[in-house]
Amino acid sequence: MKAVVWNCRGAGGPLTISQLKEVLNFHSSNVVFLCETKNHEKFMRNVRKEDQPTWLVYVYASTASNTRKEQWKYIEERKKDWGEAWVIVGDFNDLKSDEEKWGGRERAEGSFTDFNCFIRENNLMDLEYQGVPWTWSSSWEGDREVKERLDRCLCSTEWMQRYEKARCKHVETEASNHLMLIIDTNPENNKRRRRFYFDQRWTKNPETKDVIQGA
């Protein structure tokens, strides 16, 4: 199983759909979760994939700490319905410590308590990632830029034992200030697709037209 998770900050942007298609084609993903699409259901039917597994839990947490705390309680109440092996992934809008933040003011140590308690009390493990350590950027230039690891994949011990080779890849994009997450449960057995690159010089070669017509 390979899943793509992305806070795309608007699915109607000129780059969003094209970059999503490129990633899905390149990584052969079979599960997609988009949040903050900022579009109506009618529009999203054009980009939605059906038959998504239900044992993956997606989250888009609030930016308000009090609301997030209630969301963590709700997840704890619902986890009994998911069995022993489950994984929760998405934009948690929180950090485990200031070590997951680059730039800006340091947060008070106590502000990390609720999120760390949620992870510890539910025996969740932070899935190992590949790529840059942050998943969100303020998009400001110079010394004002702030980067944080707001998006992640947390899994139960049972899930990790079943998919011990699973990895979470951070994929940088231009269409959003959030990186995509690609969760791959068996990365070693996936055949990587080669990208196709179009060379503008081909259009100036008279033999190109003959090749296309003969294809």
Helices and strands as residue ranges (DSSP letters): E 2-7, H 16-27, E 31-35, H 41-44, E 56-60, H 65-78, G 79-81, E 87-91, G 98-100, E 101-102, G 109-112, H 113-121, E 124-126, E 129-130, E 136-137, G 142-144, E 147-148, E 151-156, H 157-162, E 167-171, E 180-184, G 187-189, G 200-204, H 206-214
